[in-house]
C-alpha cells in the first residue's frame, strides 16, 4: 500500500509538471493567436 501511495504521488506530480510546462508554453502564445485571429478577420 505504501508503494501505491508513492506511485500515486509521483503520477500527480508528473501531471502537475506537465500542466505547468503546457501553461508556460501556451500563455505567451495566447496574445499572438488572438492577433492572428484579428488579422485574418
LUMPA-671077 format. One record per residue (C-alpha): residue number from 0; residue in one letter; x, y negated, z negated. Coordinates in nm, 4 decimals. Example, Ala and Ser with C-alpha at 12.3 -4.5 7.8 and 13.67 -1.06 7.14 Angstrom:
// residues 2
> 0,a,1.2300,0.4500,-0.7800
> 1,s,1.3670,0.1060,-0.7140
This chain:
// residues 41
> 0,x,0.0000,0.0000,0.0000
> 1,x,0.2902,-0.2361,-0.0713
> 2,x,0.4273,-0.1745,0.2777
> 3,x,0.0866,-0.2531,0.4280
> 4,x,0.0706,-0.5859,0.2415
> 5,x,0.4200,-0.6789,0.3593
> 6,x,0.3267,-0.5825,0.7142
> 7,x,0.0090,-0.7927,0.6990
> 8,x,0.2031,-1.0897,0.5597
> 9,x,0.4625,-1.0563,0.8378
> 10,x,0.1893,-1.0395,1.1011
> 11,x,0.0206,-1.3503,0.9609
> 12,x,0.3467,-1.5461,0.9528
> 13,x,0.4225,-1.4389,1.3110
> 14,x,0.0809,-1.5608,1.4254
> 15,x,0.1325,-1.8893,1.2395
> 16,x,0.4741,-1.9396,1.4033
> 17,x,0.3245,-1.8705,1.7478
> 18,x,0.0405,-2.1163,1.6803
> 19,x,0.2889,-2.3845,1.5712
> 20,x,0.5003,-2.3309,1.8847
> 21,x,0.1922,-2.3480,2.1089
> 22,x,0.0764,-2.6666,1.9325
> 23,x,0.4225,-2.8258,1.9671
> 24,x,0.4221,-2.7481,2.3405
> 25,x,0.0579,-2.8378,2.4107
> 26,x,0.0183,-3.1590,2.2078
> 27,x,0.2734,-3.3697,2.4045
> 28,x,0.1260,-3.2369,2.7312
> 29,x,-0.2323,-3.3414,2.6495
> 30,x,-0.1902,-3.7115,2.7435
> 31,x,-0.0160,-3.6055,3.0659
> 32,x,-0.3053,-3.3736,3.1546
> 33,x,-0.5553,-3.6498,3.0782
> 34,x,-0.3536,-3.8843,3.3034
> 35,x,-0.3603,-3.6287,3.5863
> 36,x,-0.7360,-3.5871,3.5488
> 37,x,-0.7769,-3.9663,3.5586
> 38,x,-0.5539,-3.9986,3.8680
> 39,x,-0.7163,-3.7099,4.0554
> 40,x,-1.0623,-3.8552,3.9976
